[in-house]
Amino acid sequence: MAKALIGVTLSQQVLFKRSNSILSSSSSFRSRSLPSLFFSPVKNHNHNPLVASLSSHTAMGQTPTAADAGMDAVQRRLMFDDECILVDENDRVVGHDSKYNCHLMEKIESENLLHRAFSVFLFNSKYELLLQQRSATKVTFPLVWTNTCCSHPLHRESELIEENSLGVRNAAQRKLFDELGIPAEDVPVDQFTPLGRILYKAPSDGKWGEHELDYLLFIVRDVNVHPNPDEVADIKYVNREELKELLRKADAGEGGLKLSPWFRLVVDNFLFKWWDHVERGTLGEVIDMKTIHKLT
């Protein structure tokens, strides 16, 4: 039987400390590159944040539509402020664009926008894999279950470093804190093992989707987890058999359980073989950062 899902909430004190930490550590970046501040803006019924930000987004060549007004405030800010790294199919950087544009299926199809991403697979000392359920307010793939953390390095100096995938590892450390409240000291960047890269395309609905060149990062650490409800609906650790049961339920459509397409691609092509090496401490034997696996 799969373990019971863990419901999690955050205190205002934790939120406040997180936001102050990020503001103080990100002063060298342009304001449009700041990560999530972990709290929603105070609601003011006389103030429309979409209208307030319209001029700045239009200046960047991005114009919110009327449909975007219904988007969650935190997710809307990330969609317009975060700048993803555009790459070609050989993972060469060719530019950057907003998270919004990078996830519009119209843009993906018409301009072949491909952006760099990462997927973290974090195991505890029992070799159980930490999974998350994406929040209901996520623009793409809301409420699906997926691997520990999935996101994008941003177009900023620290996350563009190519050597040893350091930029991607820096981004992974940032987002593990952003989404799951895992402190940086719990996940040192030198403890991530980049095992490989996949390239895939997956529609989320009629408007949104993914087209990513995804770095697969493995790490074995016991960590403190305090999920951010703006990003994560639930979490659970699973062993192999419990993951297989989740796969069975997802395939059968039981309880509306769904898995993210990138997670399923990794599960079907690599995960259980790599899990053996996690337990044996031999992940170095399966590293292949030269190949870009095109998966469908």
Secondary structure, DSSP 4 states (H G I P E B T S, - for coil): -PPPPB-----HHHHHHHHHHHHHH-TTS-GGG----SSPPPP-TT--HHHHHHHHHHHTT----GGGGGS-HHHHHHHHH-EEEEE-TT--EEEEEEHHHHTBHHHHHHH---EEEEEEEEE-TT-PEEEEEEPTT-SSSTT-EESSEEE--BSSGGG---GGGHHHHHHHHHHHHHHH---GGGS-GGG-EEEEEEEEEEE-SSSBEEEEEEEEEEEE--------TTTEEEEEEE-HHHHHHHHHHHHHTGGG--B-HHHHHHIIIIIHHHHHHHHHT-GGGG---S-EEE--
